[in-house]
């Protein structure tokens, strides 16, 4: 049994429905031994992982009967910044906050005035109202403290548990019909407990805003570390 959490590469191309994605669960063994003895047998471990992946995927499908597994890989996983709940939640929140901030910033920069007066029906000036520039500025000021709060959570995360064996990482690729009835591929990474009965985390490996790669990049930027560490 491997003692390190491996970098996993999923090869996928647009034409062949196979996309190249790196699964960035960091290497961090700290000399700990894998205590998942119940799944020391490779075949048993693989079967259990595939079964659990099927259960978790089908729970979220529009058409569970269309589920068709393509590939499943499993390996041991150790506690680190990608299995730290507070750190993960902060990263996801940070992605959303920064998107809002950039939208407000774009609106602010697109306008060159702050206040506009308007006349009432009788021709008199009514109270001025703020236009989008002022609103955008207020929004940016509102978001900045929240952004800094999430950054602080990540930067100050505790490393006391890092390196402790916590279960299994299961990479699962499948095809199924979406809400429109069109068959498409899905790529997910599950972090399961040592018994493979509970799912700690579910990461998307598809090309979306909050997939595993974007979450990891967000965290590592705040921690000042490289994906190659």
Phi and psi in degrees as GROMACS dihedral restraints (atoms count N, CA, C in turn):
[ dihedral_restraints ]
;  ai    aj    ak    al  type     phi  dphi    fc
    3     4     5     6     1   -70.5    20    10
    4     5     6     7     1   142.8    20    10
    6     7     8     9     1   -94.3    20    10
    7     8     9    10     1   -13.1    20    10
    9    10    11    12     1  -105.5    20    10
   10    11    12    13     1   149.8    20    10
   12    13    14    15     1   -79.6    20    10
   13    14    15    16     1   119.8    20    10
   15    16    17    18     1   -86.5    20    10
   16    17    18    19     1   152.8    20    10
   18    19    20    21     1   -76.4    20    10
   19    20    21    22     1   126.9    20    10
   21    22    23    24     1  -110.4    20    10
   22    23    24    25     1   132.4    20    10
   24    25    26    27     1  -113.3    20    10
   25    26    27    28     1   123.1    20    10
   27    28    29    30     1  -102.8    20    10
   28    29    30    31     1   119.0    20    10
   30    31    32    33     1   -91.3    20    10
   31    32    33    34     1   118.6    20    10
   33    34    35    36     1  -142.7    20    10
   34    35    36    37     1   134.8    20    10
   36    37    38    39     1  -116.4    20    10
   37    38    39    40     1   158.7    20    10
   39    40    41    42     1   -63.1    20    10
   40    41    42    43     1   -42.3    20    10
   42    43    44    45     1   -71.9    20    10
   43    44    45    46     1   -43.1    20    10
   45    46    47    48     1   -94.2    20    10
   46    47    48    49     1     9.0    20    10
   48    49    50    51     1    57.9    20    10
   49    50    51    52     1    31.7    20    10
   51    52    53    54     1  -123.4    20    10
   52    53    54    55     1   118.5    20    10
   54    55    56    57     1  -110.2    20    10
   55    56    57    58     1   141.3    20    10
   57    58    59    60     1   -84.6    20    10
   58    59    60    61     1   114.1    20    10
   60    61    62    63     1  -135.6    20    10
   61    62    63    64     1   137.5    20    10
   63    64    65    66     1   -99.3    20    10
   64    65    66    67     1   126.4    20    10
   66    67    68    69     1   -90.9    20    10
   67    68    69    70     1   112.9    20    10
   69    70    71    72     1   -97.0    20    10
   70    71    72    73     1    51.6    20    10
   72    73    74    75     1   -79.1    20    10
   73    74    75    76     1   116.2    20    10
   75    76    77    78     1   -64.3    20    10
   76    77    78    79     1   153.6    20    10
   78    79    80    81     1   -76.1    20    10
   79    80    81    82     1   128.3    20    10
   81    82    83    84     1  -165.4    20    10
   82    83    84    85     1    83.6    20    10
   84    85    86    87     1   -92.2    20    10
   85    86    87    88     1   -34.9    20    10
   87    88    89    90     1    50.2    20    10
   88    89    90    91     1    25.1    20    10
   90    91    92    93     1    77.9    20    10
   91    92    93    94     1     5.5    20    10
   93    94    95    96     1   -77.3    20    10
   94    95    96    97     1   143.2    20    10
   96    97    98    99     1   -92.0    20    10
   97    98    99   100     1   149.2    20    10
   99   100   101   102     1   -72.9    20    10
  100   101   102   103     1   116.2    20    10
  102   103   104   105     1  -100.9    20    10
  103   104   105   106     1    15.6    20    10
  105   106   107   108     1   -81.2    20    10
  106   107   108   109     1    59.5    20    10
  108   109   110   111     1   -62.3    20    10
  109   110   111   112     1   -25.6    20    10
  111   112   113   114     1   -63.1    20    10
  112   113   114   115     1   -23.1    20    10
  114   115   116   117     1  -119.5    20    10
  115   116   117   118     1    35.5    20    10
  117   118   119   120     1   -68.2    20    10
  118   119   120   121     1   -25.5    20    10
  120   121   122   123     1   -79.0    20    10
  121   122   123   124     1   120.5    20    10
  123   124   125   126     1   -57.3    20    10
  124   125   126   127     1   -44.0    20    10
  126   127   128   129     1   -65.8    20    10
  127   128   129   130     1   -44.2    20    10
  129   130   131   132     1   -63.8    20    10
  130   131   132   133     1   -41.9    20    10
  132   133   134   135     1   -62.7    20    10
  133   134   135   136     1   -42.8    20    10
  135   136   137   138     1   -65.2    20    10
  136   137   138   139     1   -43.0    20    10
  138   139   140   141     1   -64.7    20    10
  139   140   141   142     1   -42.5    20    10
  141   142   143   144     1   -65.3    20    10
  142   143   144   145     1   -39.9    20    10
  144   145   146   147     1   -65.5    20    10
  145   146   147   148     1   -43.5    20    10
  147   148   149   150     1   -64.4    20    10
  148   149   150   151     1   -39.5    20    10
  150   151   152   153     1   -66.8    20    10
  151   152   153   154     1   -43.0    20    10
  153   154   155   156     1   -68.2    20    10
  154   155   156   157     1   -39.0    20    10
  156   157   158   159     1   -62.0    20    10
  157   158   159   160     1   -42.7    20    10
  159   160   161   162     1   -59.1    20    10
  160   161   162   163     1   -47.1    20    10
  162   163   164   165     1   -59.5    20    10
  163   164   165   166     1   -47.1    20    10
  165   166   167   168     1   -67.6    20    10
  166   167   168   169     1   -38.4    20    10
  168   169   170   171     1   -69.2    20    10
  169   170   171   172     1   -47.5    20    10
  171   172   173   174     1   -64.8    20    10
  172   173   174   175     1   -25.3    20    10
  174   175   176   177     1   -63.2    20    10
  175   176   177   178     1   -21.8    20    10
  177   178   179   180     1  -115.9    20    10
  178   179   180   181     1    11.7    20    10
  180   181   182   183     1   -93.0    20    10
  181   182   183   184     1   145.3    20    10
  183   184   185   186     1   -68.3    20    10
  184   185   186   187     1   -37.8    20    10
  186   187   188   189     1  -127.9    20    10
  187   188   189   190     1    81.7    20    10
  189   190   191   192     1   -55.3    20    10
  190   191   192   193     1   -30.8    20    10
  192   193   194   195     1   -67.6    20    10
  193   194   195   196     1   -16.2    20    10
  195   196   197   198     1   -87.6    20    10
  196   197   198   199     1    -5.3    20    10
  198   199   200   201     1   -57.9    20    10
  199   200   201   202     1   131.9    20    10
  201   202   203   204     1  -141.6    20    10
  202   203   204   205     1   104.8    20    10
  204   205   206   207     1   -66.0    20    10
  205   206   207   208     1   143.3    20    10
  207   208   209   210     1  -111.7    20    10
  208   209   210   211     1   -49.3    20    10
  210   211   212   213     1  -158.3    20    10
  211   212   213   214     1   143.4    20    10
  213   214   215   216     1  -137.5    20    10
  214   215   216   217     1   129.0    20    10
  216   217   218   219     1  -125.1    20    10
  217   218   219   220     1   147.4    20    10
  219   220   221   222     1  -137.2    20    10
  220   221   222   223     1   143.0    20    10
  222   223   224   225     1  -154.4    20    10
  223   224   225   226     1   161.1    20    10
  225   226   227   228     1   -69.7    20    10
  226   227   228   229     1   152.4    20    10
  228   229   230   231     1  -135.0    20    10
  229   230   231   232     1   145.2    20    10
  231   232   233   234     1  -120.7    20    10
  232   233   234   235     1   153.5    20    10
  234   235   236   237     1   -63.0    20    10
  235   236   237   238     1   135.8    20    10
  237   238   239   240     1  -165.1    20    10
  238   239   240   241     1  -170.0    20    10
  240   241   242   243     1   -67.5    20    10
  241   242   243   244     1   -14.7    20    10
  243   244   245   246     1   -95.3    20    10
  244   245   246   247     1     2.0    20    10
  246   247   248   249     1  -125.9    20    10
  247   248   249   250     1    17.7    20    10
  249   250   251   252     1   -95.6    20    10
  250   251   252   253     1   109.5    20    10
  252   253   254   255     1   -56.9    20    10
  253   254   255   256     1   -46.1    20    10
  255   256   257   258     1   -62.4    20    10
  256   257   258   259     1   -40.6    20    10
  258   259   260   261     1   -66.4    20    10
  259   260   261   262     1   -43.6    20    10
  261   262   263   264     1   -64.1    20    10
  262   263   264   265     1   -47.6    20    10
  264   265   266   267     1   -60.8    20    10
  265   266   267   268     1   -39.4    20    10
  267   268   269   270     1   -65.0    20    10
  268   269   270   271     1   -39.3    20    10
  270   271   272   273     1   -65.3    20    10
  271   272   273   274     1   -44.8    20    10
  273   274   275   276     1   -62.9    20    10
  274   275   276   277     1   -42.9    20    10
  276   277   278   279     1   -64.6    20    10
  277   278   279   280     1   -38.3    20    10
  279   280   281   282     1   -64.9    20    10
  280   281   282   283     1   -38.8    20    10
  282   283   284   285     1   -60.4    20    10
  283   284   285   286     1   -44.8    20    10
  285   286   287   288     1   -67.4    20    10
  286   287   288   289     1   -43.3    20    10
  288   289   290   291     1   -63.3    20    10
  289   290   291   292     1   -42.0    20    10
  291   292   293   294     1   -67.0    20    10
  292   293   294   295     1   -34.0    20    10
  294   295   296   297     1   -64.9    20    10
  295   296   297   298     1   -43.3    20    10
  297   298   299   300     1   -63.0    20    10
  298   299   300   301     1   -42.1    20    10
  300   301   302   303     1   -63.2    20    10
  301   302   303   304     1   -44.6    20    10
  303   304   305   306     1   -64.9    20    10
  304   305   306   307     1   -34.9    20    10
  306   307   308   309     1   -66.4    20    10
  307   308   309   310     1   -43.7    20    10
  309   310   311   312     1   -65.7    20    10
  310   311   312   313     1   -38.7    20    10
  312   313   314   315     1   -63.8    20    10
  313   314   315   316     1   -41.7    20    10
  315   316   317   318     1   -63.2    20    10
  316   317   318   319     1   -40.2    20    10
  318   319   320   321     1   -65.7    20    10
  319   320   321   322     1   -40.5    20    10
  321   322   323   324     1   -62.2    20    10
  322   323   324   325     1   -46.3    20    10
  324   325   326   327     1   -71.5    20    10
  325   326   327   328     1   -18.9    20    10
  327   328   329   330     1   -84.2    20    10
  328   329   330   331     1    -8.0    20    10
  330   331   332   333     1  -120.0    20    10
  331   332   333   334     1   145.8    20    10
  333   334   335   336     1  -119.4    20    10
  334   335   336   337     1    15.1    20    10
  336   337   338   339     1  -144.2    20    10
  337   338   339   340     1   158.0    20    10
  339   340   341   342     1  -109.8    20    10
  340   341   342   343     1   -38.6    20    10
  342   343   344   345     1  -127.6    20    10
  343   344   345   346     1   138.9    20    10
  345   346   347   348     1  -133.3    20    10
  346   347   348   349     1   130.8    20    10
  348   349   350   351     1   -91.3    20    10
  349   350   351   352     1   154.8    20    10
  351   352   353   354     1  -140.0    20    10
  352   353   354   355     1   153.6    20    10
  354   355   356   357     1   -95.8    20    10
  355   356   357   358     1   148.0    20    10
  357   358   359   360     1   -83.3    20    10
  358   359   360   361     1  -176.6    20    10
  360   361   362   363     1   -63.4    20    10
  361   362   363   364     1   -28.0    20    10
  363   364   365   366     1   -90.3    20    10
  364   365   366   367     1     3.9    20    10
  366   367   368   369     1    91.8    20    10
  367   368   369   370     1    -7.4    20    10
  369   370   371   372     1   -80.9    20    10
  370   371   372   373     1   153.1    20    10
  372   373   374   375     1   -73.8    20    10
  373   374   375   376     1   132.8    20    10
  375   376   377   378     1   -94.9    20    10
  376   377   378   379     1   177.2    20    10
  378   379   380   381     1   -59.0    20    10
  379   380   381   382     1   139.4    20    10
  381   382   383   384     1   -68.4    20    10
  382   383   384   385     1   151.7    20    10
  384   385   386   387     1  -125.6    20    10
  385   386   387   388     1   149.1    20    10
  387   388   389   390     1   -75.8    20    10
  388   389   390   391     1   139.7    20    10
  390   391   392   393     1   -91.5    20    10
  391   392   393   394     1  -171.7    20    10
  393   394   395   396     1   -63.3    20    10
  394   395   396   397     1   -26.8    20    10
  396   397   398   399     1   -64.9    20    10
  397   398   399   400     1   -47.2    20    10
  399   400   401   402     1   -67.5    20    10
  400   401   402   403     1   -39.9    20    10
  402   403   404   405     1   -63.3    20    10
  403   404   405   406     1   -42.1    20    10
  405   406   407   408     1   -63.8    20    10
  406   407   408   409     1   -41.0    20    10
  408   409   410   411     1   -62.1    20    10
  409   410   411   412     1   -42.5    20    10
  411   412   413   414     1   -64.3    20    10
  412   413   414   415     1   -38.4    20    10
  414   415   416   417     1   -65.8    20    10
  415   416   417   418     1   -41.9    20    10
  417   418   419   420     1   -62.2    20    10
  418   419   420   421     1   -41.6    20    10
  420   421   422   423     1   -66.0    20    10
  421   422   423   424     1   -31.8    20    10
  423   424   425   426     1   -72.3    20    10
  424   425   426   427     1   -38.6    20    10
  426   427   428   429     1   -77.7    20    10
  427   428   429   430     1   -31.8    20    10
  429   430   431   432     1   -56.8    20    10
  430   431   432   433     1   -45.5    20    10
  432   433   434   435     1   -63.3    20    10
  433   434   435   436     1   -34.7    20    10
  435   436   437   438     1   -68.0    20    10
  436   437   438   439     1   -38.7    20    10
  438   439   440   441     1   -62.7    20    10
  439   440   441   442     1   -46.0    20    10
  441   442   443   444     1   -64.7    20    10
  442   443   444   445     1   -33.7    20    10
  444   445   446   447     1   -62.5    20    10
  445   446   447   448     1   -46.2    20    10
  447   448   449   450     1   -68.7    20    10
  448   449   450   451     1   -36.8    20    10
  450   451   452   453     1   -60.8    20    10
  451   452   453   454     1   -41.9    20    10
  453   454   455   456     1   -64.7    20    10
  454   455   456   457     1   -38.5    20    10
  456   457   458   459     1   -60.1    20    10
  457   458   459   460     1   -44.4    20    10
  459   460   461   462     1   -68.4    20    10
  460   461   462   463     1   -48.0    20    10
  462   463   464   465     1   -65.2    20    10
  463   464   465   466     1   -29.5    20    10
  465   466   467   468     1  -101.5    20    10
  466   467   468   469     1    16.2    20    10
  468   469   470   471     1   -60.3    20    10
  469   470   471   472     1   146.1    20    10
  471   472   473   474     1   -78.2    20    10
  472   473   474   475     1   139.1    20    10
  474   475   476   477     1  -107.0    20    10
  475   476   477   478     1    10.8    20    10
  477   478   479   480     1   -59.2    20    10
  478   479   480   481     1   -35.1    20    10
  480   481   482   483     1   -93.2    20    10
  481   482   483   484     1    -5.9    20    10
  483   484   485   486     1   -55.7    20    10
  484   485   486   487     1   133.9    20    10
  486   487   488   489     1    96.3    20    10
  487   488   489   490     1    -7.0    20    10
  489   490   491   492     1   -81.7    20    10
  490   491   492   493     1   132.7    20    10
  492   493   494   495     1   -64.5    20    10
  493   494   495   496     1   127.4    20    10
  495   496   497   498     1  -123.7    20    10
  496   497   498   499     1    -6.4    20    10
  498   499   500   501     1   151.2    20    10
  499   500   501   502     1  -135.9    20    10
  501   502   503   504     1  -134.0    20    10
  502   503   504   505     1   142.5    20    10
  504   505   506   507     1  -102.3    20    10
  505   506   507   508     1   128.2    20    10
  507   508   509   510     1  -121.4    20    10
  508   509   510   511     1   116.3    20    10
  510   511   512   513     1   -95.5    20    10
  511   512   513   514     1   124.3    20    10
  513   514   515   516     1  -131.3    20    10
  514   515   516   517     1   126.7    20    10
  516   517   518   519     1  -115.3    20    10
  517   518   519   520     1   135.8    20    10
  519   520   521   522     1  -150.9    20    10
  520   521   522   523     1   168.1    20    10
  522   523   524   525     1  -124.6    20    10
  523   524   525   526     1   147.7    20    10
  525   526   527   528     1  -165.4    20    10
  526   527   528   529     1   163.6    20    10
  528   529   530   531     1   -80.9    20    10
  529   530   531   532     1   134.7    20    10
  531   532   533   534     1   -85.7    20    10
  532   533   534   535     1  -170.1    20    10
  534   535   536   537     1   -62.4    20    10
  535   536   537   538     1   -24.2    20    10
  537   538   539   540     1   -89.5    20    10
  538   539   540   541     1     0.5    20    10
  540   541   542   543     1    83.2    20    10
  541   542   543   544     1     8.6    20    10
  543   544   545   546     1   -92.7    20    10
  544   545   546   547     1   131.7    20    10
  546   547   548   549     1   -73.0    20    10
  547   548   549   550     1   127.5    20    10
  549   550   551   552     1  -139.9    20    10
  550   551   552   553     1   165.5    20    10
  552   553   554   555     1   -95.4    20    10
  553   554   555   556     1   149.9    20    10
  555   556   557   558     1  -129.3    20    10
  556   557   558   559     1   146.1    20    10
  558   559   560   561     1  -133.0    20    10
  559   560   561   562     1   118.9    20    10
  561   562   563   564     1  -135.4    20    10
  562   563   564   565     1   156.7    20    10
  564   565   566   567     1  -123.8    20    10
  565   566   567   568     1   123.1    20    10
  567   568   569   570     1  -105.8    20    10
  568   569   570   571     1   139.9    20    10
  570   571   572   573     1  -108.2    20    10
  571   572   573   574     1   112.6    20    10
  573   574   575   576     1  -106.5    20    10
  574   575   576   577     1   157.4    20    10
  576   577   578   579     1   -72.0    20    10
  577   578   579   580     1   170.0    20    10
  579   580   581   582     1   -56.8    20    10
  580   581   582   583     1   -24.9    20    10
  582   583   584   585     1   -91.6    20    10
  583   584   585   586     1    -5.1    20    10
  585   586   587   588     1    59.2    20    10
  586   587   588   589     1    31.3    20    10
  588   589   590   591     1  -106.6    20    10
  589   590   591   592     1   -18.8    20    10
  591   592   593   594     1  -128.3    20    10
  592   593   594   595     1   139.8    20    10
  594   595   596   597     1  -101.9    20    10
  595   596   597   598     1   117.6    20    10
  597   598   599   600     1   -74.9    20    10
  598   599   600   601     1   -49.6    20    10
  600   601   602   603     1  -142.1    20    10
  601   602   603   604     1   154.1    20    10
  603   604   605   606     1  -131.9    20    10
  604   605   606   607     1   120.9    20    10
  606   607   608   609     1  -112.7    20    10
  607   608   609   610     1   140.9    20    10
  609   610   611   612     1   -83.7    20    10
  610   611   612   613     1   137.3    20    10
  612   613   614   615     1  -108.3    20    10
  613   614   615   616     1     5.7    20    10
  615   616   617   618     1   -82.6    20    10
  616   617   618   619     1   172.8    20    10
  618   619   620   621     1   -85.3    20    10
  619   620   621   622     1    79.4    20    10
  621   622   623   624     1  -131.0    20    10
  622   623   624   625     1   177.5    20    10
  624   625   626   627     1   -68.7    20    10
  625   626   627   628     1   -30.3    20    10
  627   628   629   630     1  -121.2    20    10
  628   629   630   631     1    47.9    20    10
  630   631   632   633     1   -83.1    20    10
  631   632   633   634     1   178.9    20    10
  633   634   635   636     1   -60.0    20    10
  634   635   636   637     1   -39.3    20    10
  636   637   638   639     1   -64.3    20    10
  637   638   639   640     1   -44.4    20    10
  639   640   641   642     1   -69.2    20    10
  640   641   642   643     1   -35.4    20    10
  642   643   644   645     1   -66.3    20    10
  643   644   645   646     1   -45.3    20    10
  645   646   647   648     1   -62.9    20    10
  646   647   648   649     1   -43.8    20    10
  648   649   650   651     1   -60.6    20    10
  649   650   651   652     1   -42.0    20    10
  651   652   653   654     1   -60.2    20    10
  652   653   654   655     1   -46.6    20    10
  654   655   656   657     1   -65.8    20    10
  655   656   657   658     1   -47.4    20    10
  657   658   659   660     1   -65.6    20    10
  658   659   660   661     1   -33.2    20    10
  660   661   662   663     1   -63.2    20    10
  661   662   663   664     1   -38.6    20    10
  663   664   665   666     1   -73.0    20    10
  664   665   666   667     1   -34.2    20    10
  666   667   668   669     1   -82.7    20    10
  667   668   669   670     1   -12.3    20    10
  669   670   671   672     1    70.9    20    10
  670   671   672   673     1    35.0    20    10
  672   673   674   675     1  -120.8    20    10
  673   674   675   676     1   167.1    20    10
  675   676   677   678     1  -105.5    20    10
  676   677   678   679     1   152.9    20    10
  678   679   680   681     1   -63.1    20    10
  679   680   681   682     1   -16.0    20    10
  681   682   683   684     1   -89.9    20    10
  682   683   684   685     1    -0.2    20    10
